[in-house]
Amino acid sequence: MDPVLLAKSGDTLLDVQAVQVLVEELLPLATLVTPNLPEATVLFGPELPTHLPLLLKGGIVKARP
């Protein structure tokens, strides 16, 4: 699943409630979640979840322990 949350201009494409539904209901059903780094920040905040199969796009990410 490629969650498209932000336009290239930085404008948000989903409201806060829709993002919450995406995180709680749809992402757990995905085989692979492929957000870019700004989208991952909107979805998860500073801590990446360990229960989702993530492929982050763009930038440098700290390795998980």
C-alpha positions, -999 to 999 in steps of 0.1 A, spaced: 0 0 0 14 34 -10 -3 60 13 -4 92 -6 -8 119 21 11 149 9 12 168 -24 46 178 -38 38 213 -25 36 199 10 -2 204 12 -20 176 30 -44 154 10 -62 137 39 -77 151 70 -66 139 105 -95 115 109 -89 99 76 -52 94 85 -63 78 118 -85 53 100 -57 46 75 -33 38 104 -57 18 125 -78 0 99 -61 -3 65 -23 -4 71 -25 -35 94 -41 -54 64 -13 -45 40 14 -69 29 38 -39 24 35 -2 33 56 22 12 54 57 25 80 83 18 97 99 48 73 129 52 43 106 49 58 82 75 62 111 99 25 120 94 14 84 98 36 74 127 54 104 142 90 100 151 89 63 161 84 38 133 61 9 141 77 -25 144 45 -44 136 42 -33 100 62 -43 69 76 -10 59 97 1 29 105 38 34 113 59 4 137 89 4 162 99 30 182 83 57 165 62 84 180 48 116 182 10 117 157 -7 140 172 -25 170 
